[in-house]
Amino acid sequence: MQFFFETYGCQMNLSDSFEVEQELIKQGWKKTDNVNHADAVLINTCSVRKTAETRIIGRLGFYKNIKKTKKNLTLLVMGCFAQKDGDLLKKSYPFIDLIIGTQNKNKIPELLNAVKKHKPKKAVFNQFEDHFDFMEPSIDHQAFFRAFLPIIKGCNNYCSYCIVPYTRGREVSIQSSFLLDELKKLIDKGVSEVFLLGQNVNSYGKDISDINFSELLLKISKFKEIKRIKFMTSHPKDFSDELIHAIETIPQVVKHVHLPLQTASNRILKLMNRKYTFEDYQLIIEKLRKKIPDISLSTDILSAFPGETEEEYLQTFEALRTLQFDKAFIFLYSPREGTAAYPLKESLNQKEKKLRVHHMVELQNQISFEKLKRFLHTYQEVIPEKISRKNGFELMGNSHFDTKVIFQGDESDFGKMIQVKIKDVKGMSLIGEK
């Protein structure tokens, strides 16, 4: 039997999908890239913004029509939308065969096999468990040398705008002994780059009697086969001097940090329940740049939070100009029912909101382009992972600063650490030659 997978949302969702795919393949299923050949379709969903849910609902309409002609097609919906609104989804879209929440994905292979034999009485599995049954980490199907390694599940922060704690549950760290054993297995499969994942990796180990995140980085770096260690996401309130030291001194750790700011207004930060001030955030950035002058920094900005004034918007706009991020992911506030911010009254119309985002994106694009120029005429260590869509003789990969680099090569270079001399900047990419 064959399955077709669609994944929406964050890196954690992508990792979850890879884990499920891996288990299905172990049990004899085959993956197909053609939905018309599939016996089962799995949709891994996102609920972080309303637009993500709207897109998924559109896809459900698409599959409703396919199921009219493919009577034996099994449709499974999993992930955050399934966790948040499982019963409502089943009531509104009764043609969905299985709805699996974030803490129940380990049941998917068994349930898919069961549904092919008979119609189960129960279709919605989205209850929070009192424990996690961790699945075996999976190699990135888009880059054979990389593996996603979730180190902590859930979130305890309860930012007032965020649905994640309600869809992922509370923080549960995975024992370091288990992580290191799994890493050994991944290395045996040829993995040389590991991507550590968590809603807040900085919280790792706080809920169990184990090592902390900085210590985990150090232990992973002892594996000589691991050339590169990435991680995401960090929360400013937990970003310690110890972690800065680890990033600075551990060679395999990429010199890139993604640190969401959200807003430069202390009033709005308090309303968001972010538990830091803009001044706290600035201090972290100063420390990082003092220890690692060329470090690459990216952030998230949440614009038009309820009650955000023109002055507060301009504070954030000016923060982008002052802090000079390499990248910034700028989003419109999206009300999420059940969060603390949901009842707050919004004061801007959609046109005004979009205009604020437009101006910030325009500014950040200029900054990002200028920031890339510091790498001109330098040599960068790049691990190529795919062929450029525009030119079959060019490879694309990322540098140790998590910057996209394009250079001429062939598939034999995939997964290798290549010294590339940077010759030019085009768009948001570095152009080089080996």
C-alpha positions in Angstrom: 0.0 0.0 0.0 1.1 3.6 -0.7 0.7 6.8 1.2 0.9 10.5 0.2 1.9 13.1 2.8 1.3 16.9 3.0 2.9 18.9 5.8 2.2 22.5 6.9 3.8 24.7 9.5 7.0 24.6 11.5 10.1 22.5 11.6 8.6 20.4 14.4 5.7 19.5 12.1 8.2 18.5 9.4 10.1 16.3 11.9 6.8 14.7 13.1 5.9 13.9 9.5 9.3 12.3 8.8 9.0 10.2 12.0 5.5 8.9 10.9 6.8 8.3 7.3 9.7 6.3 8.7 7.4 4.1 10.8 4.9 3.5 7.9 7.8 2.4 5.6 9.0 0.0 8.3 5.6 -1.6 8.3 5.6 -2.2 4.6 4.0 1.0 3.3 5.5 2.9 0.3 5.6 6.7 -0.1 4.2 8.1 -3.3 4.5 11.7 -4.7 1.3 11.1 -6.8 -1.9 11.4 -4.8 -3.7 9.4 -7.5 -1.6 6.4 -6.6 -2.2 6.7 -2.9 -4.2 4.3 -0.7 -3.9 6.8 2.2 -3.4 10.6 2.4 -2.0 12.1 5.6 -2.2 15.9 6.2 0.0 17.3 9.0 -1.7 20.5 10.0 -0.8 23.9 11.6 -2.9 26.2 13.8 -0.5 29.0 14.6 -2.5 31.4 12.3 -6.0 31.4 10.9 -4.6 31.5 7.4 -3.0 28.1 8.0 -6.3 26.5 9.0 -8.1 28.1 6.0 -5.5 26.6 3.6 -6.0 23.2 5.2 -9.8 23.5 4.9 -9.3 24.2 1.2 -7.3 21.0 0.9 -10.0 19.0 2.6 -12.4 20.2 -0.1 -10.0 18.9 -2.7 -9.8 15.5 -1.1 -13.5 15.3 -0.6 -13.8 15.3 -4.4 -11.1 12.8 -4.8 -12.8 10.4 -2.3 -16.0 10.5 -4.4 -14.1 8.6 -7.2 -11.5 6.8 -5.0 -13.9 5.1 -2.5 -11.1 3.2 -0.7 -8.9 6.2 -0.1 -8.2 6.8 3.6 -7.9 10.4 4.7 -6.0 11.1 7.9 -5.6 14.6 9.5 -3.0 15.0 12.2 -1.1 17.8 14.0 -2.1 21.0 15.8 -5.4 21.7 14.0 -6.4 18.0 14.7 -5.5 18.5 18.3 -7.3 21.8 18.7 -10.5 21.1 16.8 -10.6 17.3 16.2 -14.3 16.7 17.1 -15.4 19.8 15.1 -13.3 18.7 12.1 -15.0 15.3 12.1 -18.5 16.8 12.5 -17.9 19.4 9.7 -16.0 17.0 7.4 -17.3 13.5 8.0 -15.4 12.1 5.1 -12.2 12.3 7.2 -11.4 8.8 8.3 -8.9 9.5 11.1 -8.0 12.6 13.2 -4.8 12.3 15.2 -3.6 14.9 17.8 0.0 15.9 18.5 0.5 13.4 21.3 -1.0 10.5 19.6 1.0 10.2 16.3 2.7 7.0 17.5 -0.8 5.4 17.0 -0.9 6.3 13.3 0.7 3.1 11.7 -1.5 0.8 13.8 -4.7 2.9 13.1 -4.0 3.2 9.4 -3.6 -0.6 9.1 -6.8 -1.1 11.1 -8.9 1.2 9.0 -7.8 -0.7 5.9 -9.2 -3.9 7.4 -12.4 -2.5 9.0 -14.1 0.8 9.9 -13.0 1.6 13.5 -15.7 2.8 15.9 -13.5 5.7 17.0 -12.1 8.3 14.5 -10.7 11.1 16.7 -7.6 10.6 18.8 -6.6 13.9 20.3 -6.4 13.4 24.1 -3.4 14.6 26.0 -1.4 11.7 27.5 0.2 11.7 30.9 3.4 10.7 29.1 5.0 10.9 25.6 5.7 7.8 23.6 8.6 9.2 21.7 9.1 8.0 18.1 12.5 7.2 16.6 14.0 10.4 15.1 14.2 10.5 11.3 16.6 11.6 8.7 15.5 14.7 6.7 14.1 13.2 3.5 15.2 16.3 1.6 18.8 16.1 2.8 20.2 12.6 3.5 23.0 13.9 5.8 20.7 15.8 8.2 18.5 14.5 11.0 15.8 16.3 13.0 16.2 15.5 16.7 13.3 16.8 18.9 14.8 17.3 22.4 11.8 18.9 24.2 8.1 18.7 23.4 5.4 21.2 24.4 5.6 24.7 25.8 5.1 26.3 29.2 5.3 29.9 28.2 1.7 30.7 27.3 2.4 33.8 25.3 -1.0 35.5 25.2 -1.3 35.3 21.3 -0.1 31.7 20.9 -2.1 28.5 20.5 0.9 26.2 20.8 0.7 25.3 24.5 -2.9 24.3 23.9 -2.0 22.1 20.9 1.3 20.7 22.0 0.9 20.4 25.8 3.3 21.3 28.6 7.1 20.9 28.3 8.5 17.4 28.4 12.3 17.0 27.9 13.6 13.8 26.4 16.3 12.1 28.5 19.8 12.9 27.2 20.8 9.2 27.3 17.9 8.4 24.9 18.9 11.3 22.6 22.5 10.3 22.5 21.7 6.7 21.8 19.4 7.8 18.9 22.1 10.1 17.6 24.5 7.1 17.4 22.0 5.2 15.3 21.6 8.2 13.0 25.4 8.6 12.6 25.5 4.9 11.6 23.0 5.8 8.8 25.4 8.6 7.5 24.1 11.6 9.4 26.6 14.4 9.8 24.3 17.4 10.6 21.8 17.4 13.5 18.9 19.9 13.9 17.8 20.1 17.5 14.1 21.0 17.9 11.8 22.4 20.5 9.3 25.1 21.0 11.9 26.5 23.5 15.1 24.5 23.4 16.5 26.7 26.2 14.1 25.0 28.6 15.6 21.6 27.9 16.3 19.6 31.1 14.4 21.9 33.5 11.6 19.5 34.0 13.8 16.4 34.6 16.9 15.6 36.6 19.2 15.8 33.6 21.8 18.1 31.8 20.8 21.5 30.5 20.7 22.6 26.9 24.3 24.0 26.8 25.6 20.7 28.3 23.6 18.8 25.7 25.3 20.8 22.9 28.7 19.9 24.4 27.9 16.2 24.6 26.7 16.1 21.0 29.8 17.9 19.8 31.9 15.0 21.1 30.7 12.8 18.2 33.4 13.5 15.6 31.1 12.4 12.8 28.8 15.4 13.5 30.0 18.3 11.4 27.2 20.7 12.2 24.7 21.3 15.0 21.7 23.6 14.5 18.9 24.4 16.9 15.5 26.1 17.0 13.7 27.9 18.7 15.1 29.9 21.6 13.2 32.2 24.0 14.9 35.4 25.1 13.8 34.9 28.8 15.9 31.8 29.0 18.9 32.8 26.9 21.9 32.4 29.2 25.5 33.5 29.2 26.3 29.7 29.4 24.5 29.2 26.1 26.3 32.1 24.5 29.6 30.6 25.6 28.6 27.2 24.1 27.7 28.8 20.7 31.0 30.7 20.7 33.3 27.8 21.7 31.8 24.6 20.2 33.0 24.6 16.6 30.2 22.4 15.2 27.4 24.7 16.5 26.3 27.0 13.7 27.0 30.7 14.2 23.4 31.6 13.8 20.7 32.2 16.4 17.0 32.6 15.8 15.6 34.7 18.7 12.1 36.0 18.4 11.6 39.6 19.5 7.9 40.0 18.5 7.8 43.8 19.4 10.0 46.5 20.7 7.3 48.0 22.9 7.6 47.0 26.6 3.9 47.6 27.1 3.0 45.2 24.3 5.6 42.7 25.4 3.9 42.6 28.8 0.5 42.1 27.1 2.0 39.3 25.1 3.3 37.7 28.4 6.8 37.4 26.9 8.5 37.9 30.3 11.3 40.1 29.1 11.8 43.8 28.1 13.2 45.2 24.9 16.3 46.3 27.0 16.8 42.6 28.1 16.6 41.6 24.5 19.1 44.2 23.3 21.6 43.0 26.0 21.5 39.5 24.6 22.1 40.7 21.1 25.1 42.8 22.4 26.6 39.9 24.2 26.2 37.6 21.2 27.9 40.1 18.8 30.6 40.9 21.3 31.5 37.1 21.6 30.8 36.2 17.9 31.2 39.4 15.8 30.0 37.8 12.5 27.1 35.9 14.0 24.0 35.7 11.9 20.8 36.7 13.8 17.2 36.2 12.8 14.0 37.1 14.5 10.2 37.0 14.5 8.0 40.1 14.6 4.3 40.0 15.4 2.8 43.2 14.0 -0.6 44.9 14.8 -1.1 43.2 18.2 -4.4 44.5 19.7 -4.0 48.0 20.9 -0.6 48.6 19.2 -0.3 52.3 18.7 1.5 54.1 15.8 4.3 55.0 18.2 4.7 51.4 19.3 4.8 50.2 15.7 7.5 52.8 15.0 9.5 51.5 18.0 9.6 48.1 16.4 10.3 49.6 13.0 13.3 51.5 14.5 14.4 48.3 16.3 14.7 46.5 13.0 16.9 49.4 11.7 19.0 49.4 14.9 19.5 45.7 15.6 20.3 44.9 12.0 19.0 41.3 11.8 20.2 39.1 9.0 16.6 37.9 8.6 13.3 38.8 10.1 10.0 36.9 9.7 7.3 39.4 10.0 3.7 38.4 10.6 0.3 39.9 11.2 -1.3 39.2 14.5 -3.9 36.4 14.0 -6.6 36.0 16.8 -6.6 32.5 18.2 -9.7 31.5 20.1 -8.8 30.2 23.6 -5.7 32.4 24.0 -5.5 35.2 26.5 -5.2 37.8 23.8 -8.3 36.6 21.9 -10.8 38.9 23.8 -8.6 42.0 23.3 -10.1 44.6 21.0 -8.3 45.3 17.7 -8.0 49.0 16.7 -6.7 48.7 13.1 -8.4 47.7 9.9 -6.8 45.1 7.6 -5.4 47.7 5.2 -3.6 49.5 8.1 -2.2 46.2 9.4 -0.9 45.1 6.1 0.7 48.5 5.5 2.7 48.2 8.7 3.9 44.8 7.7 4.7 46.0 4.2 6.9 48.8 5.5 8.8 46.5 7.9 9.4 43.8 5.2 10.6 46.5 2.8 13.1 47.8 5.4 14.3 44.3 6.4 14.9 43.2 2.8 17.2 46.1 2.4 19.0 45.3 5.6 19.3 41.6 4.8 20.8 42.3 1.4 23.4 44.7 2.9 24.2 42.2 5.7 25.1 39.5 3.1 27.8 41.7 1.7 30.1 41.1 4.7 30.7 37.6 3.3 32.0 38.9 0.0 35.6 37.6 -0.9 35.5 35.2 2.2 35.7 31.5 2.2 32.6 29.8 3.6 32.1 26.1 4.6 29.0 25.0 2.8 27.2 21.6 2.9 25.3 21.4 -0.5 21.9 19.6 -0.3 20.1 20.2 -3.6 20.4 21.2 -7.2 19.3 24.8 -8.0 15.9 25.0 -9.7 17.2 27.6 -12.1 20.4 25.9 -13.2 21.1 22.1 -13.2 24.8 22.7 -12.8 24.5 24.7 -9.6 24.1 23.5 -6.1 22.4 25.1 -3.1 23.5 24.7 0.5 23.9 26.6 3.7 27.0 28.1 5.3 28.0 27.9 9.0 26.1 31.2 9.4 22.9 29.5 8.0 23.1 31.6 4.9 22.1 30.2 1.5 25.0 29.7 -0.9 24.9 28.8 -4.6 27.9 27.4 -6.5 28.7 25.1 -9.4 29.0 21.4 -8.6 27.3 18.1 -8.9 25.5 15.5 -6.8 28.7 13.9 -5.7 29.2 17.0 -3.5 26.0 16.5 -1.5 26.6 16.1 2.2 30.2 17.1 2.0 31.7 20.2 3.7 32.9 22.3 0.7 35.1 25.4 0.9 33.4 28.0 -1.2 34.8 31.5 -2.1 32.0 34.1 -2.1 32.0 36.2 -5.3 28.6 37.9 -5.4 25.3 38.6 -3.7 22.1 38.0 -5.6 18.7 38.4 -4.0 19.0 36.8 -0.6 21.7 34.3 -1.6 25.5 34.3 -1.7 27.1 33.2 -5.1 30.4 31.4 -4.9 32.9 29.0 -6.4 34.7 26.0 -5.0 
